[in-house]
Amino acid sequence: MNSNFFEIFNQSQYSFYFLIVDNFLDIDLPQLEHFHLVYAYKNQNKSKNSNYFCLEENGETISQSNSGQLLSSPKVTDYIQKTSLNRKVVIIPFKPSAKIEHICSQKNWTVASVPHKINRFLEDKNQFLEFCQKNNLSTIPAETNNFTHQNFIKYQQLFGSKLVVQTHFGWAGNSTFSSDNWEDLENKIPQNILVKFSPFINGYSLLNNCCLTQNGLVQSPPALQYTGIKPLTDNPFTTVGRQWPSMAPKSVVQQAQKITLDFSKAISQINYLGFFGLDFLVDQNDQVYLLECNPRLTASFAFYTKLELSQNLFPLFLLHLSQFINLPNIPAANQIQTELNSANISGSEITRKINSKTIGKHQELIPLSQQVDPIIIPQNIIDQLYV
């Protein structure tokens, strides 16, 4: 595909502002002339090429790390008004929020994200389970109920002695717990709250990045998800990276692709539009289960964009932006998918995390692990995150 797709955006009437409260979740797109990075905090590794504004560098800090508070700063809104140059303003949050939607409504700015109510609905693990079961999507057997000792015993009898218990919201695995012993969990999860109970299943996990457009779905090939790798994290459920290709068998890839297509049809019924990512579990019999949806930009979106651009593909991130504004000559979803299917997406990204917070990141343009289970990352690569 001709890389002139950047010109579609450069010649448009829009200026784009990406809100960043986690410096490890930024993106470098100097090819976009009217694309701005808006940082809450100083970032020594920020792009030297892209337009940017940093609130902390301008003498102000926010009390909470959320994009709504960043956008509400008068210094940020002043920067946007001064640099938009009478162009239409498009605000890009990593995670949707009601506050961002309210500010943009007041200022007549466009929000390039799914509405926060849809985001919250799909991120709620209890509601997500019900949604998947209603739409006959392949998920691990599970039930929601209050977190009590009696229920813990009940679901051990139903699912087996080792259970996975998840609270309804969380990030980077911090809402997921597993044990065959009630005493291990009784002080980690509040009593009587509604949780999801499911059996612990050995296997490995995959992920993908997708964009649901007005004329169809585009989905990336599945990536192998690096989960719970020591010493990159102490939490066995925390994601610490991903790689393309996944090294998974063809039958597994096909299952993940079909689940993604079926899922996209289901969320189209609730008017979903734009970027999302799915996580999958593959058991020891190569059965694929849908684990969860990230109904927003994903932690891998910037790295995946880098891999797409290396293959001269139309990036899902730009496709996502195009769904919220009026742009001519955007390729159809099936055209983008066809070119993506024949491309060679290859690369690895690993992160080091402490208490679910990223403190280091390393990228390679090759797959680091040659197998799915167990995942083996070269020690010298891991060591680089401790320098």
Contacts in CASP RR format, 6 or more apart in sequence:
PFRMAT RR
TARGET T0000
AUTHOR 0000-0000-0000
METHOD contacts of the structure
MODEL  1
MNSNFFEIFNQSQYSFYFLIVDNFLDIDLPQLEHFHLVYAYKNQNKSKNS
NYFCLEENGETISQSNSGQLLSSPKVTDYIQKTSLNRKVVIIPFKPSAKI
EHICSQKNWTVASVPHKINRFLEDKNQFLEFCQKNNLSTIPAETNNFTHQ
NFIKYQQLFGSKLVVQTHFGWAGNSTFSSDNWEDLENKIPQNILVKFSPF
INGYSLLNNCCLTQNGLVQSPPALQYTGIKPLTDNPFTTVGRQWPSMAPK
SVVQQAQKITLDFSKAISQINYLGFFGLDFLVDQNDQVYLLECNPRLTAS
FAFYTKLELSQNLFPLFLLHLSQFINLPNIPAANQIQTELNSANISGSEI
TRKINSKTIGKHQELIPLSQQVDPIIIPQNIIDQLYV
1 312 0 8 1.000
1 313 0 8 1.000
1 314 0 8 1.000
1 331 0 8 1.000
1 336 0 8 1.000
1 339 0 8 1.000
2 312 0 8 1.000
3 312 0 8 1.000
5 314 0 8 1.000
5 318 0 8 1.000
5 331 0 8 1.000
6 31 0 8 1.000
6 32 0 8 1.000
8 327 0 8 1.000
8 328 0 8 1.000
8 329 0 8 1.000
8 330 0 8 1.000
9 16 0 8 1.000
9 32 0 8 1.000
9 34 0 8 1.000
9 35 0 8 1.000
9 318 0 8 1.000
9 321 0 8 1.000
9 327 0 8 1.000
10 32 0 8 1.000
10 33 0 8 1.000
10 34 0 8 1.000
12 325 0 8 1.000
12 327 0 8 1.000
13 87 0 8 1.000
13 88 0 8 1.000
14 34 0 8 1.000
14 87 0 8 1.000
14 88 0 8 1.000
14 89 0 8 1.000
14 90 0 8 1.000
14 110 0 8 1.000
14 325 0 8 1.000
15 34 0 8 1.000
15 35 0 8 1.000
15 36 0 8 1.000
15 80 0 8 1.000
15 83 0 8 1.000
15 84 0 8 1.000
15 85 0 8 1.000
15 87 0 8 1.000
15 88 0 8 1.000
15 89 0 8 1.000
15 90 0 8 1.000
16 32 0 8 1.000
16 34 0 8 1.000
16 35 0 8 1.000
16 36 0 8 1.000
16 90 0 8 1.000
16 92 0 8 1.000
16 112 0 8 1.000
16 321 0 8 1.000
17 36 0 8 1.000
17 38 0 8 1.000
17 80 0 8 1.000
17 89 0 8 1.000
17 90 0 8 1.000
17 91 0 8 1.000
17 92 0 8 1.000
18 26 0 8 1.000
18 27 0 8 1.000
18 35 0 8 1.000
18 36 0 8 1.000
18 37 0 8 1.000
18 38 0 8 1.000
18 92 0 8 1.000
18 94 0 8 1.000
19 38 0 8 1.000
19 67 0 8 1.000
19 68 0 8 1.000
19 70 0 8 1.000
19 71 0 8 1.000
19 91 0 8 1.000
19 92 0 8 1.000
19 93 0 8 1.000
19 94 0 8 1.000
19 100 0 8 1.000
20 26 0 8 1.000
20 37 0 8 1.000
20 38 0 8 1.000
20 39 0 8 1.000
20 40 0 8 1.000
20 43 0 8 1.000
20 94 0 8 1.000
21 40 0 8 1.000
21 41 0 8 1.000
21 62 0 8 1.000
21 65 0 8 1.000
21 66 0 8 1.000
21 67 0 8 1.000
21 70 0 8 1.000
21 94 0 8 1.000
22 65 0 8 1.000
22 94 0 8 1.000
22 358 0 8 1.000
23 39 0 8 1.000
23 41 0 8 1.000
23 43 0 8 1.000
23 45 0 8 1.000
23 46 0 8 1.000
24 351 0 8 1.000
24 358 0 8 1.000
24 360 0 8 1.000
24 361 0 8 1.000
25 94 0 8 1.000
25 297 0 8 1.000
25 299 0 8 1.000
25 302 0 8 1.000
26 37 0 8 1.000
26 39 0 8 1.000
26 43 0 8 1.000
26 46 0 8 1.000
26 47 0 8 1.000
26 302 0 8 1.000
27 37 0 8 1.000
27 301 0 8 1.000
27 302 0 8 1.000
27 305 0 8 1.000
27 317 0 8 1.000
28 47 0 8 1.000
28 49 0 8 1.000
28 50 0 8 1.000
28 302 0 8 1.000
29 35 0 8 1.000
29 50 0 8 1.000
29 305 0 8 1.000
30 47 0 8 1.000
30 49 0 8 1.000
30 50 0 8 1.000
32 50 0 8 1.000
34 51 0 8 1.000
34 87 0 8 1.000
35 50 0 8 1.000
35 51 0 8 1.000
36 50 0 8 1.000
36 51 0 8 1.000
36 52 0 8 1.000
36 53 0 8 1.000
36 79 0 8 1.000
36 80 0 8 1.000
36 83 0 8 1.000
37 46 0 8 1.000
37 47 0 8 1.000
37 50 0 8 1.000
37 51 0 8 1.000
37 52 0 8 1.000
37 53 0 8 1.000
38 52 0 8 1.000
38 53 0 8 1.000
38 55 0 8 1.000
38 70 0 8 1.000
38 71 0 8 1.000
38 76 0 8 1.000
38 79 0 8 1.000
38 80 0 8 1.000
39 46 0 8 1.000
39 52 0 8 1.000
39 53 0 8 1.000
39 54 0 8 1.000
39 55 0 8 1.000
39 56 0 8 1.000
39 57 0 8 1.000
40 54 0 8 1.000
40 55 0 8 1.000
40 56 0 8 1.000
40 61 0 8 1.000
40 62 0 8 1.000
40 65 0 8 1.000
40 70 0 8 1.000
41 54 0 8 1.000
41 55 0 8 1.000
41 56 0 8 1.000
41 61 0 8 1.000
42 54 0 8 1.000
42 56 0 8 1.000
42 57 0 8 1.000
43 54 0 8 1.000
46 52 0 8 1.000
46 54 0 8 1.000
51 83 0 8 1.000
53 76 0 8 1.000
53 79 0 8 1.000
53 83 0 8 1.000
55 61 0 8 1.000
55 62 0 8 1.000
55 70 0 8 1.000
55 73 0 8 1.000
55 75 0 8 1.000
55 76 0 8 1.000
58 75 0 8 1.000
60 73 0 8 1.000
60 75 0 8 1.000
62 69 0 8 1.000
62 70 0 8 1.000
62 73 0 8 1.000
63 69 0 8 1.000
66 97 0 8 1.000
66 99 0 8 1.000
67 93 0 8 1.000
67 94 0 8 1.000
67 95 0 8 1.000
67 97 0 8 1.000
67 100 0 8 1.000
68 93 0 8 1.000
68 97 0 8 1.000
68 99 0 8 1.000
68 100 0 8 1.000
68 103 0 8 1.000
69 99 0 8 1.000
70 76 0 8 1.000
71 77 0 8 1.000
71 91 0 8 1.000
71 99 0 8 1.000
71 100 0 8 1.000
71 103 0 8 1.000
72 99 0 8 1.000
72 103 0 8 1.000
77 103 0 8 1.000
77 107 0 8 1.000
80 89 0 8 1.000
80 109 0 8 1.000
88 109 0 8 1.000
88 110 0 8 1.000
88 325 0 8 1.000
89 107 0 8 1.000
89 109 0 8 1.000
89 110 0 8 1.000
90 109 0 8 1.000
90 110 0 8 1.000
90 111 0 8 1.000
90 112 0 8 1.000
90 321 0 8 1.000
90 324 0 8 1.000
90 325 0 8 1.000
91 100 0 8 1.000
91 104 0 8 1.000
91 109 0 8 1.000
91 110 0 8 1.000
91 111 0 8 1.000
91 112 0 8 1.000
92 112 0 8 1.000
92 113 0 8 1.000
92 321 0 8 1.000
93 100 0 8 1.000
93 111 0 8 1.000
93 112 0 8 1.000
93 113 0 8 1.000
93 296 0 8 1.000
94 296 0 8 1.000
94 297 0 8 1.000
95 113 0 8 1.000
95 119 0 8 1.000
95 296 0 8 1.000
95 297 0 8 1.000
96 111 0 8 1.000
96 113 0 8 1.000
96 114 0 8 1.000
96 115 0 8 1.000
96 116 0 8 1.000
96 119 0 8 1.000
96 296 0 8 1.000
97 116 0 8 1.000
98 116 0 8 1.000
100 111 0 8 1.000
100 113 0 8 1.000
100 116 0 8 1.000
101 111 0 8 1.000
101 115 0 8 1.000
101 116 0 8 1.000
103 109 0 8 1.000
104 110 0 8 1.000
104 111 0 8 1.000
110 324 0 8 1.000
110 325 0 8 1.000
111 324 0 8 1.000
112 320 0 8 1.000
112 321 0 8 1.000
112 323 0 8 1.000
112 324 0 8 1.000
112 325 0 8 1.000
113 119 0 8 1.000
113 296 0 8 1.000
113 297 0 8 1.000
113 324 0 8 1.000
114 272 0 8 1.000
114 273 0 8 1.000
114 274 0 8 1.000
114 276 0 8 1.000
114 295 0 8 1.000
114 296 0 8 1.000
118 270 0 8 1.000
118 271 0 8 1.000
118 272 0 8 1.000
118 295 0 8 1.000
119 295 0 8 1.000
119 296 0 8 1.000
121 127 0 8 1.000
121 128 0 8 1.000
121 131 0 8 1.000
121 270 0 8 1.000
122 128 0 8 1.000
122 131 0 8 1.000
122 267 0 8 1.000
122 272 0 8 1.000
122 276 0 8 1.000
122 293 0 8 1.000
122 295 0 8 1.000
123 169 0 8 1.000
123 170 0 8 1.000
123 293 0 8 1.000
123 294 0 8 1.000
123 295 0 8 1.000
124 168 0 8 1.000
124 169 0 8 1.000
125 166 0 8 1.000
125 167 0 8 1.000
125 168 0 8 1.000
125 169 0 8 1.000
125 175 0 8 1.000
125 196 0 8 1.000
125 292 0 8 1.000
126 144 0 8 1.000
126 168 0 8 1.000
126 194 0 8 1.000
126 195 0 8 1.000
126 196 0 8 1.000
127 168 0 8 1.000
128 292 0 8 1.000
128 293 0 8 1.000
129 139 0 8 1.000
129 142 0 8 1.000
129 144 0 8 1.000
129 196 0 8 1.000
130 144 0 8 1.000
131 266 0 8 1.000
132 139 0 8 1.000
132 263 0 8 1.000
132 290 0 8 1.000
133 139 0 8 1.000
135 262 0 8 1.000
135 263 0 8 1.000
135 266 0 8 1.000
136 262 0 8 1.000
137 259 0 8 1.000
137 262 0 8 1.000
137 263 0 8 1.000
137 266 0 8 1.000
137 290 0 8 1.000
138 255 0 8 1.000
138 259 0 8 1.000
138 287 0 8 1.000
138 288 0 8 1.000
138 289 0 8 1.000
138 290 0 8 1.000
139 289 0 8 1.000
139 290 0 8 1.000
139 291 0 8 1.000
140 198 0 8 1.000
140 199 0 8 1.000
140 201 0 8 1.000
140 281 0 8 1.000
140 289 0 8 1.000
140 291 0 8 1.000
141 159 0 8 1.000
141 198 0 8 1.000
141 199 0 8 1.000
142 196 0 8 1.000
142 197 0 8 1.000
142 198 0 8 1.000
143 155 0 8 1.000
143 158 0 8 1.000
143 196 0 8 1.000
143 197 0 8 1.000
143 198 0 8 1.000
144 194 0 8 1.000
144 195 0 8 1.000
144 196 0 8 1.000
144 197 0 8 1.000
145 151 0 8 1.000
145 154 0 8 1.000
145 155 0 8 1.000
145 194 0 8 1.000
145 195 0 8 1.000
145 197 0 8 1.000
146 192 0 8 1.000
146 193 0 8 1.000
146 194 0 8 1.000
146 195 0 8 1.000
147 165 0 8 1.000
147 189 0 8 1.000
147 190 0 8 1.000
147 191 0 8 1.000
147 192 0 8 1.000
147 193 0 8 1.000
147 194 0 8 1.000
147 195 0 8 1.000
148 191 0 8 1.000
148 192 0 8 1.000
149 182 0 8 1.000
149 186 0 8 1.000
151 197 0 8 1.000
152 163 0 8 1.000
152 165 0 8 1.000
152 182 0 8 1.000
152 185 0 8 1.000
152 197 0 8 1.000
153 182 0 8 1.000
155 163 0 8 1.000
155 197 0 8 1.000
156 163 0 8 1.000
156 180 0 8 1.000
159 197 0 8 1.000
159 198 0 8 1.000
159 199 0 8 1.000
160 199 0 8 1.000
161 180 0 8 1.000
162 178 0 8 1.000
162 179 0 8 1.000
162 180 0 8 1.000
162 199 0 8 1.000
162 200 0 8 1.000
163 178 0 8 1.000
163 179 0 8 1.000
163 180 0 8 1.000
163 197 0 8 1.000
163 198 0 8 1.000
163 199 0 8 1.000
163 200 0 8 1.000
164 176 0 8 1.000
164 177 0 8 1.000
164 178 0 8 1.000
164 197 0 8 1.000
164 198 0 8 1.000
164 199 0 8 1.000
164 200 0 8 1.000
165 176 0 8 1.000
165 177 0 8 1.000
165 178 0 8 1.000
165 185 0 8 1.000
165 189 0 8 1.000
165 195 0 8 1.000
165 196 0 8 1.000
165 197 0 8 1.000
166 175 0 8 1.000
166 176 0 8 1.000
166 177 0 8 1.000
166 195 0 8 1.000
166 196 0 8 1.000
166 198 0 8 1.000
167 175 0 8 1.000
167 189 0 8 1.000
167 193 0 8 1.000
167 195 0 8 1.000
168 175 0 8 1.000
168 194 0 8 1.000
168 195 0 8 1.000
168 196 0 8 1.000
169 175 0 8 1.000
171 356 0 8 1.000
172 235 0 8 1.000
172 238 0 8 1.000
172 239 0 8 1.000
172 353 0 8 1.000
172 356 0 8 1.000
172 357 0 8 1.000
173 235 0 8 1.000
173 237 0 8 1.000
173 238 0 8 1.000
173 239 0 8 1.000
173 356 0 8 1.000
174 235 0 8 1.000
174 238 0 8 1.000
174 355 0 8 1.000
174 356 0 8 1.000
176 237 0 8 1.000
177 184 0 8 1.000
177 185 0 8 1.000
177 188 0 8 1.000
177 189 0 8 1.000
178 200 0 8 1.000
178 236 0 8 1.000
178 237 0 8 1.000
179 185 0 8 1.000
189 195 0 8 1.000
201 281 0 8 1.000
201 283 0 8 1.000
201 289 0 8 1.000
202 283 0 8 1.000
202 284 0 8 1.000
203 281 0 8 1.000
203 282 0 8 1.000
203 283 0 8 1.000
203 284 0 8 1.000
203 373 0 8 1.000
204 224 0 8 1.000
204 225 0 8 1.000
204 227 0 8 1.000
204 248 0 8 1.000
204 281 0 8 1.000
204 282 0 8 1.000
204 372 0 8 1.000
204 373 0 8 1.000
204 375 0 8 1.000
205 224 0 8 1.000
205 225 0 8 1.000
205 227 0 8 1.000
205 279 0 8 1.000
205 280 0 8 1.000
205 281 0 8 1.000
205 282 0 8 1.000
205 291 0 8 1.000
206 222 0 8 1.000
206 223 0 8 1.000
206 224 0 8 1.000
206 225 0 8 1.000
206 246 0 8 1.000
206 248 0 8 1.000
206 252 0 8 1.000
206 256 0 8 1.000
206 279 0 8 1.000
206 280 0 8 1.000
206 282 0 8 1.000
206 288 0 8 1.000
207 222 0 8 1.000
207 223 0 8 1.000
207 225 0 8 1.000
207 239 0 8 1.000
207 242 0 8 1.000
207 277 0 8 1.000
207 278 0 8 1.000
207 279 0 8 1.000
207 280 0 8 1.000
207 298 0 8 1.000
207 300 0 8 1.000
208 219 0 8 1.000
208 220 0 8 1.000
208 221 0 8 1.000
208 222 0 8 1.000
208 223 0 8 1.000
208 256 0 8 1.000
208 260 0 8 1.000
208 277 0 8 1.000
208 278 0 8 1.000
209 219 0 8 1.000
209 220 0 8 1.000
209 275 0 8 1.000
209 277 0 8 1.000
209 298 0 8 1.000
209 300 0 8 1.000
209 301 0 8 1.000
209 304 0 8 1.000
209 316 0 8 1.000
210 217 0 8 1.000
210 218 0 8 1.000
210 219 0 8 1.000
210 220 0 8 1.000
210 260 0 8 1.000
210 264 0 8 1.000
210 275 0 8 1.000
210 276 0 8 1.000
210 277 0 8 1.000
210 278 0 8 1.000
210 316 0 8 1.000
211 217 0 8 1.000
211 218 0 8 1.000
211 274 0 8 1.000
211 275 0 8 1.000
211 276 0 8 1.000
211 316 0 8 1.000
211 319 0 8 1.000
211 320 0 8 1.000
211 323 0 8 1.000
211 333 0 8 1.000
212 264 0 8 1.000
212 267 0 8 1.000
212 268 0 8 1.000
212 272 0 8 1.000
212 273 0 8 1.000
212 274 0 8 1.000
212 276 0 8 1.000
213 273 0 8 1.000
213 274 0 8 1.000
213 319 0 8 1.000
213 322 0 8 1.000
213 323 0 8 1.000
213 333 0 8 1.000
214 273 0 8 1.000
214 323 0 8 1.000
215 332 0 8 1.000
215 333 0 8 1.000
215 334 0 8 1.000
216 264 0 8 1.000
216 333 0 8 1.000
216 334 0 8 1.000
217 260 0 8 1.000
217 261 0 8 1.000
217 264 0 8 1.000
217 333 0 8 1.000
217 337 0 8 1.000
218 316 0 8 1.000
218 319 0 8 1.000
218 333 0 8 1.000
218 336 0 8 1.000
218 337 0 8 1.000
218 340 0 8 1.000
219 257 0 8 1.000
219 260 0 8 1.000
219 261 0 8 1.000
219 264 0 8 1.000
219 337 0 8 1.000
220 244 0 8 1.000
220 304 0 8 1.000
220 316 0 8 1.000
220 340 0 8 1.000
220 345 0 8 1.000
221 244 0 8 1.000
221 245 0 8 1.000
221 246 0 8 1.000
221 253 0 8 1.000
221 340 0 8 1.000
221 345 0 8 1.000
222 246 0 8 1.000
222 248 0 8 1.000
222 252 0 8 1.000
222 253 0 8 1.000
222 256 0 8 1.000
222 257 0 8 1.000
222 280 0 8 1.000
223 242 0 8 1.000
223 243 0 8 1.000
223 244 0 8 1.000
223 245 0 8 1.000
223 246 0 8 1.000
223 300 0 8 1.000
223 304 0 8 1.000
224 242 0 8 1.000
224 243 0 8 1.000
224 244 0 8 1.000
224 245 0 8 1.000
224 246 0 8 1.000
224 247 0 8 1.000
224 248 0 8 1.000
224 367 0 8 1.000
224 369 0 8 1.000
224 372 0 8 1.000
224 375 0 8 1.000
225 239 0 8 1.000
225 241 0 8 1.000
225 242 0 8 1.000
225 279 0 8 1.000
226 232 0 8 1.000
226 239 0 8 1.000
226 240 0 8 1.000
226 241 0 8 1.000
226 242 0 8 1.000
226 243 0 8 1.000
226 350 0 8 1.000
226 369 0 8 1.000
226 375 0 8 1.000
226 377 0 8 1.000
227 236 0 8 1.000
227 237 0 8 1.000
227 238 0 8 1.000
227 239 0 8 1.000
227 240 0 8 1.000
228 235 0 8 1.000
228 236 0 8 1.000
228 237 0 8 1.000
228 238 0 8 1.000
228 239 0 8 1.000
228 240 0 8 1.000
229 240 0 8 1.000
229 375 0 8 1.000
229 377 0 8 1.000
229 382 0 8 1.000
231 382 0 8 1.000
231 386 0 8 1.000
232 240 0 8 1.000
232 350 0 8 1.000
232 351 0 8 1.000
232 352 0 8 1.000
232 353 0 8 1.000
232 382 0 8 1.000
232 385 0 8 1.000
233 240 0 8 1.000
233 352 0 8 1.000
233 353 0 8 1.000
233 354 0 8 1.000
235 353 0 8 1.000
235 356 0 8 1.000
238 353 0 8 1.000
238 356 0 8 1.000
239 299 0 8 1.000
240 350 0 8 1.000
240 351 0 8 1.000
240 352 0 8 1.000
240 353 0 8 1.000
241 300 0 8 1.000
241 348 0 8 1.000
241 349 0 8 1.000
241 350 0 8 1.000
241 351 0 8 1.000
242 300 0 8 1.000
242 303 0 8 1.000
242 348 0 8 1.000
242 349 0 8 1.000
243 347 0 8 1.000
243 348 0 8 1.000
243 349 0 8 1.000
243 367 0 8 1.000
243 368 0 8 1.000
243 369 0 8 1.000
244 304 0 8 1.000
244 307 0 8 1.000
244 345 0 8 1.000
244 346 0 8 1.000
244 347 0 8 1.000
244 348 0 8 1.000
244 367 0 8 1.000
245 345 0 8 1.000
245 346 0 8 1.000
245 367 0 8 1.000
246 252 0 8 1.000
246 253 0 8 1.000
246 372 0 8 1.000
247 367 0 8 1.000
247 369 0 8 1.000
247 370 0 8 1.000
247 371 0 8 1.000
247 372 0 8 1.000
248 256 0 8 1.000
248 282 0 8 1.000
248 372 0 8 1.000
249 286 0 8 1.000
251 286 0 8 1.000
252 282 0 8 1.000
252 286 0 8 1.000
252 288 0 8 1.000
255 287 0 8 1.000
255 288 0 8 1.000
256 278 0 8 1.000
256 280 0 8 1.000
256 288 0 8 1.000
259 278 0 8 1.000
259 280 0 8 1.000
259 288 0 8 1.000
259 290 0 8 1.000
260 278 0 8 1.000
263 278 0 8 1.000
263 290 0 8 1.000
263 293 0 8 1.000
267 276 0 8 1.000
267 293 0 8 1.000
267 295 0 8 1.000
272 295 0 8 1.000
273 323 0 8 1.000
273 324 0 8 1.000
274 319 0 8 1.000
274 320 0 8 1.000
274 323 0 8 1.000
275 296 0 8 1.000
275 297 0 8 1.000
275 298 0 8 1.000
275 301 0 8 1.000
275 316 0 8 1.000
275 317 0 8 1.000
275 320 0 8 1.000
276 293 0 8 1.000
276 294 0 8 1.000
276 295 0 8 1.000
276 296 0 8 1.000
276 298 0 8 1.000
277 293 0 8 1.000
277 294 0 8 1.000
277 295 0 8 1.000
277 298 0 8 1.000
278 290 0 8 1.000
278 291 0 8 1.000
278 292 0 8 1.000
278 293 0 8 1.000
278 294 0 8 1.000
279 290 0 8 1.000
279 291 0 8 1.000
279 292 0 8 1.000
279 293 0 8 1.000
279 294 0 8 1.000
280 288 0 8 1.000
280 289 0 8 1.000
280 290 0 8 1.000
280 291 0 8 1.000
281 288 0 8 1.000
281 289 0 8 1.000
281 291 0 8 1.000
282 288 0 8 1.000
282 289 0 8 1.000
282 372 0 8 1.000
283 289 0 8 1.000
297 317 0 8 1.000
297 320 0 8 1.000
298 304 0 8 1.000
300 349 0 8 1.000
301 316 0 8 1.000
301 317 0 8 1.000
302 317 0 8 1.000
303 347 0 8 1.000
303 349 0 8 1.000
303 363 0 8 1.000
304 316 0 8 1.000
305 315 0 8 1.000
305 316 0 8 1.000
305 317 0 8 1.000
306 363 0 8 1.000
307 345 0 8 1.000
307 346 0 8 1.000
307 347 0 8 1.000
307 365 0 8 1.000
308 314 0 8 1.000
308 315 0 8 1.000
308 316 0 8 1.000
308 340 0 8 1.000
308 343 0 8 1.000
308 345 0 8 1.000
309 315 0 8 1.000
310 365 0 8 1.000
311 343 0 8 1.000
311 344 0 8 1.000
311 345 0 8 1.000
313 336 0 8 1.000
313 339 0 8 1.000
313 340 0 8 1.000
313 343 0 8 1.000
314 331 0 8 1.000
314 336 0 8 1.000
314 339 0 8 1.000
319 330 0 8 1.000
319 333 0 8 1.000
319 336 0 8 1.000
322 330 0 8 1.000
346 365 0 8 1.000
346 366 0 8 1.000
346 367 0 8 1.000
347 363 0 8 1.000
347 364 0 8 1.000
347 365 0 8 1.000
347 366 0 8 1.000
347 367 0 8 1.000
348 363 0 8 1.000
348 364 0 8 1.000
348 366 0 8 1.000
348 367 0 8 1.000
348 368 0 8 1.000
348 369 0 8 1.000
349 361 0 8 1.000
349 362 0 8 1.000
349 363 0 8 1.000
349 364 0 8 1.000
350 361 0 8 1.000
350 362 0 8 1.000
350 368 0 8 1.000
350 377 0 8 1.000
350 381 0 8 1.000
350 382 0 8 1.000
350 385 0 8 1.000
351 358 0 8 1.000
351 360 0 8 1.000
351 361 0 8 1.000
351 362 0 8 1.000
351 385 0 8 1.000
352 358 0 8 1.000
352 359 0 8 1.000
352 360 0 8 1.000
352 361 0 8 1.000
352 385 0 8 1.000
352 386 0 8 1.000
353 359 0 8 1.000
360 385 0 8 1.000
361 385 0 8 1.000
362 381 0 8 1.000
362 384 0 8 1.000
362 385 0 8 1.000
364 381 0 8 1.000
368 377 0 8 1.000
368 378 0 8 1.000
368 381 0 8 1.000
369 375 0 8 1.000
369 376 0 8 1.000
369 377 0 8 1.000
370 376 0 8 1.000
END
